[in-house]
Amino acid sequence: MHRLEDLLQIGDAAKLRGVSIDTLRRWEKSGKIQTVRTEGGHRRYRVADLLKVDNPDLRYTVIYGRVSTPDKKDDLSRQIGVLELYCRQQGYEQIYTLKDIGSGLNYKKRGLLKLIELLQRNEVERLIITDKDRLLRFGSELVFALCENNGAEVTILNKPVQLEPEQELVEDVLAVITVMSARLYGKRSKRNLKAMQALHECGEKIIGLKD
């Protein structure tokens, strides 16, 4: 079974739609369907685009998962598995799976940008994530607002704990310190290590205030 985000060769695409290869080429030439080019210049057809040829108002259930580093791929698989199970339980069809490996402070992740593109094209019926911070560490509300403006539902499986404003600010600052420390540690220069130490000292003071 093909996923909506899969890219198919022209023969497989024609088979999926039950049409000839020449028909697909006519669709492409007339602008009825767009193709994606691989790095080698080969034509590929996205399953989602193939399904929309006769149903331009088709909208998707988008599931999105993210982890920060490649060594957490197992967690990413777990996230997607949980989201897919939820969709089956709810009877949702036309599932569009998006996932990223990267920092929650990075706004240019491929999956996130694709989500925004789908929202702008009004092709998202609902967005489902396991946790609020899977989208972004900061700014996820902007994505939720975009969903609302385009009539897309948002479902967060693990409801976030409602924090007091002061607690929320502390959590945000600590998250920034954690990310900045990781980046500084990766460079390991004396100046960066000193800066990292200063960040940790700042974090300890914040934790002291929190307690």
Secondary structure, DSSP 8 states (H G I E B T S, - for coil): ---TT-EE-HHHHHHHHT--HHHHHHHHHHTSS--EE-TT--EEEEHHHHHHSS-TT--EEEEEEEESSGGGHHHHHHHHHHHHHHHHHHT--SEEEEEEES-TT-TT-HHHHHHHHHHHTT-EEEEEESSGGGT-SS-HHHHHHHHHHTT-EEEESS------HHHHHHHHHHHHHHHHHHHHHHH--HHHHHHHHHHHHHHHHHHHHH-
